[in-house]
Structure formats: C-alpha cells, structure tokens
Amino acid sequence: MAEVPLHFKSITDVAELIRSRQVSPVEVTDVILGRIEELDGRFKSYATLMADHAREAAKSAEREIGRGQYRGPLHGVPVAVKDLCYTKGVRTMGGCKVLAEHVPGFDGTVVARLESAGAVLLGKLNLTEGAMGGYNPDFQIPINPWNAERWTGSSSSGSGVATAAGLCFGSLGSDTGGSIRFPAAACGVVGLKPTWGRVSRYGVLALAESLDHVGPLTRSSADAGIVLQAIAGRDANDSTTLLDQVPDMLADIDRGVEGVKIGLDESYVTDGVDPELAQAVLAGVEVLAGLGAEIVPVQMPDVDRYLPAWPVLCSAEAVAAHRSHYPSRRDDYGPWFRGWLDQGAKVAGADYAEANNLRAECNGLLRQTFQDFDVLACPSTISPPHSVTPETGYGPMDDRRGTAFQRYTAPYDFNGAPTLSTPCGFNSEGLPLSLQFVGKHLFEPLLCRIGHAYEGATNWNTMHPTV
C-alpha cells in the first residue's frame, strides 16, 4: 500500500508523528499552508486565512513539545473552523455581507478550547449565507474536490471541502438541519453532530438557537472523537450546555461492535432514496453484522410528515438571530437568505407554536422507537451530491427544505440526538456515498466506536480526491 501523503493523514496519525518528534508542528503547518496557497484558489474553502497566527501557534507548540509539555493529540495539529465561530481580532462573517466588518473581541468557546488543546488554527472556512442554503453573491463558493459540478453540502461547505482536499486535518462545522452531515456526505469525510448542549455555542453566530449544534468534520471517527473531546463540556457562558461530565470519547474505541444493537428499517433506508446509495448503506450494515453487531428490524415513524415544521421554526428563529440587521439592512443580504428571513418574518405566533408541537410529537415517537436498539443505521442524505449551478453553488434540491430532502437530518436536530456520518463507498459516477448512525443522547463514544469498527473493515474513509 502506498504511503499516505502527510496532508491526507488522519489527526490520529499526524499526532503520533508530532508526539514522537518524527515531524514538527512547524513542518506540518508549513506543508498545509503551502497546500492552501497552491490549491485554495481553486477550491475556495477559506474565507480568511490566518497564516501568521498559524505559524506562531506552530512554533509555540514545537517549543512546548520540546520541553516535554505535550498537551495531547491536537497539539501542533493544523485545523480550521467554520466562519461562524468567533475569533478575537479576526473578522467573523457567517457568509453575510452585513457582517463583513464584524471583528469579535473574544474567541468563541470552541475556538478557545481547540487552542487550549494545542491545535494550530489555520483560519476561517466559507459557508452558505447565515448557515442556510444559498451563498451571498459577494462571497466565494467552495468547490467539491470530487467533482467541481456537484454540491459541496450546506452550510458547512468550506469545512467539508478543506477537510476532504487536505487543506486542514479537521474542521468545525455547525448543524441546524443537516449542515455537518450534508457536507460530510458530499465531500466524503466524517461528520459528527453531537448531542444538543454537549458543545457550547457561546461565540458562534446563530441560525436557529433551539436547533443549532457545533461539531467536527474529520477523516475518521476516531479523529471526530478527538476533536469533540477538546470542545465538549459545560460552559458558564452558555446556559444550554449540559451539566453531564464529558466521557473519554476514545476509551472503548477498539472494543468493536460485538453485541451492539443496530436498528434497521429497510423501507426507511430505501424509499425515495437513490438506489446506489441505499444499497451502499445496506451493505454497510451487513459489514457491521459480520463484525458481530446485532441487526434489529425496526419500524420508523413517518418522520416526513413532521418535516414542514422545520422551515417554520428555523426561519422564525433566524429572524430573531439577525434582528440587528434585518430588516434594516435587508437589501445587503443575498437573495436566498433574504428570502429565508422574509419567510420567517411572516411566521405568526400560532404557526410557530403549531410547528413546535409537531416537533415535540416527532421527538416522542423517535424516543419510543429507539427503546429497542442502541443506534439507528440510515443514509446521511437521500442522494449523492447533486448537480449545482456554478454561479450560485446550489441547485433545485437546495430549495427543498422541509421535505424528504431533510428526512435523515432534521428529525435529529429536532430531538438533539447525536449522529455520525461516515463514507460508505462511491456510486457509478465516482461520487461519495455516506452512512449515518443515529444514537441516543450522550452516545457519542458509541458512535465513534461503531464508526471506527466500520472504517477499519472497509477503509472508505481513507479514499481521497486526486488533488
């Protein structure tokens, strides 16, 4: 097997090289910065590159490690964050023209925790405007490294692209209706949406407060656990963070899946889903069965009937999140997000309450369904990445919020359940396919363990675009 280039190594592998001093943080950072300089003009994943900051952080990490002060597996490892995450003295725009000059005076908690773990912050990653479906015309549109004419996933598009193209070793994204899982699936990487409240959102621009999650995009499930370990935990600045102690995400990573109960509803996996994708997901479940997992037949509730509640809740909450600039600067928003805010402004209190009741009903049905198994296996999306218009970065499917397009994402934003998406193959056109595991609240260690076992048996996550 050919040696994996440094820029495509996992966090786990590059961390061991750094810890054992086979490579230095400065060397690793220089490689990635050189790659960004060479390739990001093509892929457009970075909104703001913090090259000087990264070099200084790498030098500091090198000095600390040289003194025997190794902080752990992120020490000296170059990562990047979605440009929703506050960075002190560095603009945080959220893909919005109205925030083009927004320079926070402090780091968001997730950024501070990454840097406390010794990570080297490379910069801020592009996204769709306001973390929704379309781009502001004044911003660059990230390009899928597998196929330039296909969707990158929204809204954490730059996070998916940079992680897949070897322009960072891992990144942070956010997920309100699928925005970690969509780009992970479209770009062929791992995406972990934590339990709602597991990760602080203090210093992260909001889309919809009751639905927003922050989590990692990486090249392996173990890497996702490493990043989540660093950023998770109670935060006095965010009252919605959970009081539960953060467990060791990787303590049981090598235990395998013997006896783990994996729920499978074949009709939920196949109905209305691209056939090649559905077959890849079912094949992935068979792999886990071969590793000793118990496959439990289940009957999922009809979650599609609850999906129309999502745009009502999200658009109304987005208006609240943007009240400093909407409607006073309405025309400075791009057409897609402006329309989203206009939609939210029309939501009546009774409509919001009805949508919230539908959400609660959906959550109750899912809670009942999940009693008989540990995790659910299903696709991350209904299809491989679809064709997009280069000028806008999205296609007709991007207007299908509140429909089956979000069948495998929005219900688990409704109930705040943790999910992990991992590559499960390629279709006949060479486009990445993605398998999702949905856990019960606080089941992130088990999700990482299942993903790790699956990846070890298949190696789909080690396939990289030719860039």
C-alpha positions as CSV (number, residue, x, y, z in Angstrom):
1,M,0.0,0.0,0.0
2,A,1.3,3.4,-1.0
3,E,2.3,5.8,1.8
4,V,-0.4,8.3,2.7
5,P,0.8,11.8,2.0
6,L,1.2,13.9,5.1
7,H,-1.6,16.3,4.2
8,F,-4.1,13.3,3.9
9,K,-3.1,11.7,7.2
10,S,-5.6,11.4,10.0
11,I,-5.3,13.5,13.1
12,T,-4.5,10.3,15.0
13,D,-1.6,9.5,12.7
14,V,-0.1,13.0,12.4
15,A,-0.5,13.4,16.2
16,E,1.7,10.4,16.8
17,L,4.3,11.7,14.3
18,I,4.3,15.0,16.2
19,R,4.3,13.4,19.7
20,S,7.3,11.1,18.7
21,R,9.0,14.1,17.1
22,Q,9.3,12.5,13.7
23,V,7.8,15.7,12.3
24,S,7.4,19.1,14.0
25,P,4.3,21.2,14.2
26,V,6.1,23.9,12.1
27,E,6.9,21.4,9.4
28,V,3.3,20.1,9.3
29,T,1.8,23.7,9.3
30,D,4.1,24.8,6.5
31,V,3.0,21.8,4.4
32,I,-0.7,22.6,4.9
33,L,-0.2,26.4,4.4
34,G,1.7,25.7,1.2
35,R,-1.1,23.4,0.0
36,I,-3.7,26.1,0.8
37,E,-1.6,28.6,-1.2
38,E,-1.4,26.2,-4.1
39,L,-4.9,24.9,-4.2
40,D,-7.4,27.1,-2.4
41,G,-7.7,29.5,-5.3
42,R,-9.4,26.6,-7.0
43,F,-11.4,25.2,-4.1
44,K,-12.3,28.4,-2.3
45,S,-12.7,26.8,1.1
46,Y,-11.2,29.6,3.3
47,A,-13.0,32.9,4.0
48,T,-10.0,34.2,6.0
49,L,-6.6,32.6,6.2
50,M,-4.7,33.2,9.4
51,A,-1.3,32.2,8.2
52,D,0.8,34.3,10.6
53,H,-1.3,33.2,13.5
54,A,-0.9,29.6,12.5
55,R,2.9,29.8,12.1
56,E,3.2,31.4,15.6
57,A,1.0,28.8,17.1
58,A,3.0,26.0,15.5
59,K,6.3,27.5,16.8
60,S,4.8,27.7,20.3
61,A,3.6,24.1,20.1
62,E,7.0,23.0,18.9
63,R,8.7,24.7,21.9
64,E,6.2,23.2,24.4
65,I,6.6,19.7,23.0
66,G,10.4,20.1,23.0
67,R,10.1,20.9,26.8
68,G,8.1,17.8,27.3
69,Q,4.8,19.7,27.7
70,Y,2.7,17.7,25.3
71,R,-1.0,18.5,25.6
72,G,-2.5,15.7,23.7
73,P,-3.5,14.6,20.2
74,L,-4.4,18.0,18.9
75,H,-1.1,19.6,20.0
76,G,0.5,21.1,16.9
77,V,-2.1,19.8,14.5
78,P,-3.5,22.4,11.9
79,V,-7.3,22.7,12.0
80,A,-9.8,25.3,10.8
81,V,-13.2,26.5,11.8
82,K,-16.4,27.5,10.1
83,D,-16.7,31.3,9.8
84,L,-19.5,31.4,12.3
85,C,-17.0,30.8,15.2
86,Y,-15.7,34.0,16.9
87,T,-12.0,34.6,16.6
88,K,-10.6,37.5,18.6
89,G,-9.3,40.3,16.3
90,V,-10.2,38.3,13.2
91,R,-13.4,39.0,11.3
92,T,-16.3,36.5,11.6
93,M,-18.7,37.0,8.8
94,G,-21.0,34.0,8.6
95,G,-21.1,34.3,4.9
96,C,-23.0,37.6,5.3
97,K,-22.2,40.9,3.7
98,V,-23.8,42.7,6.6
99,L,-21.1,41.1,8.9
100,A,-18.1,41.8,6.6
101,E,-16.6,44.1,9.1
102,H,-17.6,42.1,12.2
103,V,-14.4,41.6,14.3
104,P,-15.1,39.9,17.7
105,G,-13.3,41.0,20.8
106,F,-13.0,37.4,22.1
107,D,-12.7,33.8,20.9
108,G,-15.8,31.6,20.9
109,T,-15.6,28.8,23.5
110,V,-15.0,26.2,20.8
111,V,-12.1,28.1,19.4
112,A,-10.6,28.8,22.8
113,R,-10.9,25.1,23.7
114,L,-9.2,24.0,20.4
115,E,-6.3,26.3,21.1
116,S,-6.1,25.2,24.7
117,A,-5.7,21.7,23.4
118,G,-2.7,23.0,21.4
119,A,-4.4,22.9,18.0
120,V,-2.9,25.2,15.3
121,L,-5.8,27.4,13.9
122,L,-5.3,27.9,10.2
123,G,-8.3,30.2,9.5
124,K,-12.0,30.6,8.9
125,L,-13.9,28.5,6.4
126,N,-16.5,29.6,3.9
127,L,-20.2,28.7,4.3
128,T,-23.6,29.5,2.8
129,E,-25.0,32.8,3.9
130,G,-26.2,32.7,7.5
131,A,-25.6,28.9,7.6
132,M,-28.6,28.3,5.4
133,G,-28.9,27.1,1.8
134,G,-27.5,29.8,-0.6
135,Y,-24.5,31.9,-0.9
136,N,-24.2,35.7,-0.8
137,P,-23.1,36.9,-4.3
138,D,-20.2,38.8,-2.6
139,F,-18.7,35.6,-1.2
140,Q,-16.7,32.8,-2.8
141,I,-18.4,29.5,-3.4
142,P,-16.4,26.4,-2.3
143,I,-15.8,23.7,-4.9
144,N,-16.3,20.0,-4.3
145,P,-12.9,18.3,-4.7
146,W,-14.5,15.1,-6.1
147,N,-16.4,16.9,-8.8
148,A,-16.5,20.6,-9.4
149,E,-20.0,20.5,-10.8
150,R,-21.5,18.8,-7.7
151,W,-22.9,20.1,-4.4
152,T,-20.5,20.6,-1.6
153,G,-23.2,20.3,1.0
154,S,-24.5,23.2,3.0
155,S,-24.0,25.0,5.1
156,S,-20.5,23.9,6.4
157,S,-19.3,23.7,2.8
158,G,-15.8,25.1,3.3
159,S,-15.4,22.7,6.3
160,G,-16.2,19.7,4.1
161,V,-14.0,20.9,1.2
162,A,-11.0,21.8,3.3
163,T,-11.1,18.5,5.2
164,A,-11.5,16.4,2.1
165,A,-8.9,18.3,0.0
166,G,-6.1,18.1,2.6
167,L,-6.3,21.8,3.4
168,C,-6.6,21.0,7.2
169,F,-6.6,17.9,9.3
170,G,-10.1,18.5,10.7
171,S,-12.6,21.3,11.0
172,L,-15.6,22.6,12.9
173,G,-19.0,23.0,11.3
174,S,-22.5,23.6,12.6
175,D,-25.7,21.7,12.1
176,T,-29.2,23.1,12.3
177,G,-30.9,21.0,9.7
178,G,-28.1,18.9,8.3
179,S,-25.2,21.3,7.9
180,I,-22.5,18.9,9.3
181,R,-23.9,15.8,7.7
182,F,-24.6,17.2,4.2
183,P,-21.0,18.4,3.6
184,A,-19.5,15.3,5.2
185,A,-21.6,13.2,2.8
186,A,-21.0,15.3,-0.3
187,C,-17.2,15.6,0.3
188,G,-16.6,12.1,1.5
189,V,-15.5,12.8,5.1
190,V,-16.7,12.0,8.6
191,G,-19.2,14.4,10.3
192,L,-20.2,14.2,14.0
193,K,-23.2,16.1,15.2
194,P,-23.1,16.0,19.0
195,T,-26.0,15.8,21.4
196,W,-27.6,19.2,21.6
197,G,-25.9,21.0,24.5
198,R,-22.8,18.8,24.5
199,V,-20.8,21.7,22.9
200,S,-21.0,25.3,23.8
201,R,-22.3,27.8,21.2
202,Y,-21.0,30.9,23.0
203,G,-19.3,33.0,20.4
204,V,-20.9,31.1,17.5
205,L,-23.2,33.1,15.2
206,A,-26.7,31.6,15.5
207,L,-29.1,30.5,12.8
208,A,-31.8,29.0,15.0
209,E,-31.0,28.8,18.7
210,S,-33.2,25.8,19.5
211,L,-31.7,23.7,16.7
212,D,-28.0,24.7,16.3
213,H,-25.3,22.2,17.1
214,V,-21.5,22.6,16.7
215,G,-19.3,19.6,15.8
216,P,-16.3,18.3,13.9
217,L,-15.7,17.2,10.3
218,T,-12.7,14.9,10.1
219,R,-11.2,12.0,8.1
220,S,-12.1,9.3,10.7
221,S,-14.4,8.5,13.5
222,A,-11.5,8.4,16.0
223,D,-10.5,11.9,14.8
224,A,-14.0,13.1,15.4
225,G,-13.8,11.8,18.9
226,I,-10.5,13.6,19.5
227,V,-11.9,17.0,18.3
228,L,-15.2,16.5,20.3
229,Q,-13.2,15.7,23.4
230,A,-11.5,19.0,23.1
231,I,-14.5,21.2,22.5
232,A,-17.2,19.5,24.6
233,G,-18.3,20.3,28.1
234,R,-20.2,22.7,30.3
235,D,-19.7,26.4,29.7
236,A,-20.8,29.1,32.2
237,N,-21.3,31.4,29.2
238,D,-23.8,29.1,27.6
239,S,-26.7,28.1,29.9
240,T,-27.8,25.5,27.3
241,T,-24.7,23.4,27.8
242,L,-25.2,20.1,29.5
243,L,-24.1,19.5,33.1
244,D,-23.0,15.9,32.3
245,Q,-19.3,15.1,32.6
246,V,-17.7,14.6,29.2
247,P,-16.6,10.9,29.0
248,D,-13.4,9.7,27.3
249,M,-14.6,9.6,23.7
250,L,-12.0,7.0,22.7
251,A,-11.8,4.8,25.8
252,D,-13.6,2.0,24.1
253,I,-12.8,2.9,20.5
254,D,-11.2,-0.5,19.8
255,R,-13.8,-2.7,21.5
256,G,-15.6,-3.4,18.3
257,V,-19.3,-3.9,17.8
258,E,-19.9,-7.4,19.2
259,G,-23.4,-7.3,20.7
260,V,-24.2,-3.7,19.7
261,K,-27.8,-3.4,18.6
262,I,-28.2,-1.6,15.4
263,G,-31.7,-0.7,14.3
264,L,-32.5,-1.0,10.6
265,D,-35.7,-0.2,8.8
266,E,-35.1,-1.2,5.2
267,S,-38.0,0.9,3.9
268,Y,-36.7,3.9,5.7
269,V,-33.3,3.4,4.0
270,T,-34.6,2.7,0.5
271,D,-37.9,4.6,0.0
272,G,-37.3,7.7,-2.1
273,V,-33.5,7.2,-1.9
274,D,-31.0,6.9,-4.7
275,P,-30.7,3.1,-5.3
276,E,-26.9,3.0,-5.4
277,L,-26.8,5.0,-2.1
278,A,-29.4,2.7,-0.5
279,Q,-27.6,-0.4,-1.5
280,A,-24.3,1.0,-0.1
281,V,-26.0,1.7,3.2
282,L,-27.4,-1.8,3.4
283,A,-24.0,-3.2,2.5
284,G,-22.5,-1.2,5.3
285,V,-25.0,-2.7,7.8
286,E,-24.0,-6.1,6.6
287,V,-20.4,-5.3,7.3
288,L,-21.3,-4.5,10.9
289,A,-23.3,-7.7,11.2
290,G,-20.2,-9.6,10.0
291,L,-18.3,-7.9,12.8
292,G,-20.7,-9.2,15.4
293,A,-23.3,-6.4,15.7
294,E,-26.9,-7.5,16.2
295,I,-29.2,-6.0,13.5
296,V,-32.6,-5.2,15.0
297,P,-35.5,-4.8,12.5
298,V,-37.5,-1.7,13.4
299,Q,-40.3,0.3,12.0
300,M,-39.6,4.0,11.9
301,P,-42.4,6.5,12.3
302,D,-43.3,8.6,9.3
303,V,-40.9,11.4,10.0
304,D,-41.7,13.1,6.7
305,R,-45.0,14.4,8.0
306,Y,-43.1,16.4,10.6
307,L,-40.5,18.0,8.3
308,P,-42.7,21.0,7.3
309,A,-42.2,22.2,10.9
310,W,-38.5,22.7,10.3
311,P,-38.6,25.7,8.0
312,V,-41.2,27.4,10.2
313,L,-39.1,27.1,13.3
314,C,-35.8,27.8,11.6
315,S,-36.8,30.8,9.6
316,A,-38.6,32.4,12.5
317,E,-35.6,31.9,14.8
318,A,-33.3,33.2,12.1
319,V,-35.2,36.5,12.1
320,A,-34.5,36.7,15.8
321,A,-30.8,35.9,15.3
322,H,-30.5,38.6,12.7
323,R,-32.6,41.3,14.3
324,S,-29.6,43.7,14.5
325,H,-29.5,43.8,10.6
326,Y,-32.9,42.6,9.4
327,P,-35.0,44.3,8.2
328,S,-32.9,47.5,8.5
329,R,-30.3,46.2,6.0
330,R,-32.4,43.7,4.2
331,D,-31.0,44.5,0.8
332,D,-27.5,43.7,1.9
333,Y,-28.4,40.0,2.3
334,G,-28.2,37.8,-0.7
335,P,-31.4,36.7,-2.5
336,W,-31.5,33.2,-0.9
337,F,-31.1,34.2,2.7
338,R,-33.1,37.4,2.3
339,G,-36.0,35.2,1.1
340,W,-35.5,33.0,4.1
341,L,-35.7,35.9,6.5
342,D,-38.7,37.3,4.7
343,Q,-40.4,33.9,5.2
344,G,-39.5,33.9,8.9
345,A,-40.9,37.4,9.4
346,K,-44.3,36.2,8.2
347,V,-44.5,33.3,10.8
348,A,-47.3,34.0,13.2
349,G,-47.0,33.0,16.9
350,A,-49.7,30.4,16.4
351,D,-47.8,28.9,13.4
352,Y,-44.6,28.7,15.4
353,A,-46.5,27.1,18.3
354,E,-48.0,24.5,16.0
355,A,-44.6,23.7,14.4
356,N,-43.2,23.3,17.9
357,N,-46.0,20.9,18.8
358,L,-45.2,18.9,15.7
359,R,-41.5,18.8,16.7
360,A,-42.4,17.6,20.2
361,E,-44.6,14.8,18.7
362,C,-41.8,13.7,16.4
363,N,-39.4,13.7,19.3
364,G,-41.7,11.5,21.3
365,L,-42.2,9.0,18.5
366,L,-38.4,8.7,18.0
367,R,-37.9,8.2,21.7
368,Q,-40.3,5.3,21.7
369,T,-38.7,3.8,18.6
370,F,-35.2,4.0,19.9
371,Q,-36.0,1.9,23.0
372,D,-35.1,-1.4,21.5
373,F,-31.7,-0.7,19.9
374,D,-28.5,1.3,20.5
375,V,-28.1,3.2,17.3
376,L,-30.1,3.5,14.0
377,A,-28.4,3.0,10.7
378,C,-29.6,5.1,7.7
379,P,-28.3,7.3,4.9
380,S,-26.9,10.7,5.6
381,T,-28.8,12.1,2.6
382,I,-31.3,10.9,0.0
383,S,-28.8,11.0,-2.9
384,P,-25.2,11.5,-3.8
385,P,-24.1,15.2,-4.3
386,H,-26.4,16.7,-6.9
387,S,-25.6,19.0,-9.8
388,V,-25.3,22.7,-9.0
389,T,-25.1,25.9,-10.9
390,P,-21.5,27.2,-10.7
391,E,-22.6,30.8,-10.3
392,T,-24.8,30.1,-7.3
393,G,-23.3,26.9,-5.8
394,Y,-26.7,25.3,-5.4
395,G,-29.4,23.5,-7.5
396,P,-33.1,22.9,-7.3
397,M,-32.8,20.4,-4.5
398,D,-31.5,23.2,-2.2
399,D,-34.9,24.7,-2.2
400,R,-36.5,21.6,-0.7
401,R,-36.2,22.4,2.9
402,G,-39.0,20.9,5.0
403,T,-39.3,17.9,2.6
404,A,-37.8,14.4,2.3
405,F,-34.5,16.1,1.4
406,Q,-34.1,16.5,5.2
407,R,-35.5,13.1,6.2
408,Y,-32.3,11.9,7.6
409,T,-31.1,15.2,9.2
410,A,-33.8,17.5,10.5
411,P,-35.5,14.9,12.9
412,Y,-32.3,14.6,14.7
413,D,-31.9,18.3,15.0
414,F,-35.4,18.4,16.4
415,N,-34.5,16.0,19.2
416,G,-30.9,16.9,19.6
417,A,-29.7,13.3,19.2
418,P,-26.0,12.7,18.3
419,T,-25.3,11.4,14.8
420,L,-22.1,10.3,13.0
421,S,-21.8,10.2,9.2
422,T,-19.0,8.2,7.6
423,P,-18.2,7.3,3.9
424,C,-19.6,4.0,2.7
425,G,-18.4,3.9,-0.9
426,F,-18.8,5.6,-4.3
427,N,-21.5,5.5,-6.9
428,S,-21.0,4.6,-10.6
429,E,-20.0,8.3,-11.3
430,G,-17.3,8.2,-8.6
431,L,-19.3,10.4,-6.2
432,P,-19.0,9.7,-2.4
433,L,-21.8,7.9,-0.5
434,S,-22.4,8.2,3.2
435,L,-23.8,6.0,6.0
436,Q,-25.2,7.7,9.1
437,F,-25.5,6.3,12.7
438,V,-28.0,8.0,15.0
439,G,-27.6,7.4,18.7
440,K,-29.4,8.2,21.9
441,H,-28.5,11.3,23.8
442,L,-24.8,11.3,25.0
443,F,-24.0,8.2,23.0
444,E,-21.1,9.9,21.1
445,P,-18.5,7.4,22.4
446,L,-20.5,4.5,21.0
447,L,-21.0,6.3,17.7
448,C,-17.2,6.8,17.4
449,R,-16.6,3.2,18.3
450,I,-19.1,1.9,15.6
451,G,-17.7,4.2,13.0
452,H,-14.2,3.2,13.9
453,A,-15.0,-0.5,13.5
454,Y,-16.8,0.1,10.2
455,E,-13.9,2.2,8.9
456,G,-11.4,-0.4,9.9
457,A,-13.3,-3.1,7.9
458,T,-13.8,-1.0,4.8
459,N,-11.3,1.8,4.5
460,W,-13.7,4.0,2.5
461,N,-12.7,6.9,4.7
462,T,-9.1,6.6,3.5
463,M,-10.1,7.3,-0.1
464,H,-9.1,10.9,-1.1
465,P,-9.8,13.0,-4.1
466,T,-7.0,13.4,-6.6
467,V,-5.9,16.9,-5.8
